[in-house]
Each structure stands twice: as C-alpha cells, then as structure tokens.
Amino acid sequence: MSEPKPGFLQRLQSKWQLKSLTQVLLVLLVFACTGTTILLIKNPILAFFGIERGGGFMNTLAYLLLVLPLYQIMLLIYGFIFGQFRFFWEKEKQLVKRIGGIFIRKK
C-alpha cells in the first residue's frame, strides 16, 4: 500500500515551511482579512483620487500604484495582529527582491 497523499493544509505547511497546521490556518486567516479589507476600501480610495469604477488603463494604473502597496501593508498589519508578522515580513522581502530584479540588469 502506498502512503496517503498529504492534504491541502499539509502541502501548504510544507511549502511555506510552517511549524504547525494552526500556523497555516492563521496565515490563511491573514490573507482572508486582508483581502476583505482591501475589497471594502478599494472603491473609496479610488473615488478619493477621482478615479471612476470600471475598467480602463487609469483604473488599472491607480490600482497598481495605490491599492496594491496598501494590500502589502495590510498583510503586515494583520500578520502582526495574528502573530504571523515574521512570515509575512519574509514574504515581503522576497517580493521586493523579485520586483527589484526586474529593474536591475545582471552583468
């Protein structure tokens, strides 16, 4: 007989190198809270800057410049609240390195 495949949470635990399934659940809770918060405040933020709802280049650009950085900050805030700041801080540093790598030429 073969061993049973690990479940979804166990695979996340392994991928994210977390110590427990409880920590996996807390990380998922942070993502859920952050996503919900951004969903609730995105339109008021865009409206504050005079950007109408709907598609288009300006909406996408404003989202990338205003809402996406706010999402990253909210991840850190909720990560702190739920005791997962270190996990999200490491992920933020990886993201900055990746984005920086796009703009930095390798010799």
C-alpha positions in Angstrom: 0.0 0.0 0.0 1.2 3.5 -0.7 1.0 6.3 1.8 -1.9 8.7 1.5 -1.3 12.0 -0.2 -0.9 14.9 2.2 -3.9 17.2 2.3 -4.1 20.7 1.2 -3.2 22.2 4.5 -0.2 19.8 4.9 1.0 20.8 1.5 0.8 24.5 2.4 2.6 23.8 5.7 5.4 22.1 3.8 5.6 24.7 1.0 5.6 27.7 3.4 7.8 25.8 5.9 5.5 26.4 8.8 5.7 24.6 12.1 2.0 23.6 12.6 -1.3 23.4 10.9 -2.5 26.1 13.3 0.0 28.5 11.8 -1.2 27.6 8.3 -4.7 28.5 9.4 -3.5 31.7 10.9 -1.7 32.7 7.6 -4.9 31.9 5.6 -6.9 34.0 8.1 -4.5 36.9 7.5 -5.0 36.6 3.7 -8.7 36.4 4.2 -8.9 39.5 6.4 -6.5 41.5 4.2 -8.5 40.6 1.0 -11.8 41.6 2.7 -10.4 44.9 3.9 -9.0 45.8 0.5 -12.3 44.9 -1.1 -14.1 47.2 1.3 -11.7 50.2 0.9 -10.6 49.9 -2.7 -13.5 51.9 -4.3 -13.5 54.7 -1.7 -9.7 55.1 -2.2 -10.1 55.2 -6.0 -13.1 57.6 -5.6 -11.0 59.9 -3.3 -8.5 60.3 -6.2 -11.3 60.9 -8.7 -11.0 57.6 -10.5 -14.3 56.1 -11.6 -15.2 52.5 -11.2 -14.9 50.3 -14.2 -12.1 49.1 -16.5 -9.6 51.1 -18.4 -6.0 52.0 -18.2 -6.3 54.7 -15.5 -8.2 52.4 -13.1 -5.6 49.6 -13.5 -2.7 52.0 -13.1 -4.3 53.6 -10.0 -5.0 50.1 -8.6 -1.4 49.1 -9.0 0.0 52.4 -7.6 -2.4 52.9 -4.7 -4.2 49.7 -3.7 -1.5 47.1 -4.3 1.0 48.7 -1.9 -1.8 49.1 0.6 -2.5 45.4 0.3 1.1 44.6 1.2 0.9 46.9 4.2 -2.3 45.4 5.4 -0.8 41.9 5.1 1.9 43.1 7.6 -0.6 44.7 9.9 -2.9 41.6 10.0 0.2 39.4 10.2 1.2 41.3 13.3 -2.3 41.1 14.8 -2.4 37.3 14.3 1.2 36.7 15.3 2.4 35.9 11.8 4.4 39.1 11.2 7.7 37.3 10.7 6.2 35.0 8.0 4.7 38.0 6.0 7.8 40.1 6.5 10.0 37.4 4.9 7.5 37.2 2.0 7.5 41.0 1.6 11.3 41.0 1.4 11.2 38.2 -1.3 8.7 40.3 -3.3 10.8 43.4 -3.1 13.8 41.4 -4.3 11.8 40.0 -7.2 10.5 43.4 -8.3 14.0 44.9 -7.9 15.4 42.2 -10.0 13.2 43.2 -12.9 14.7 46.7 -12.9 18.3 45.8 -12.2 20.5 44.5 -15.0 22.6 41.5 -14.3 26.1 41.6 -15.7 
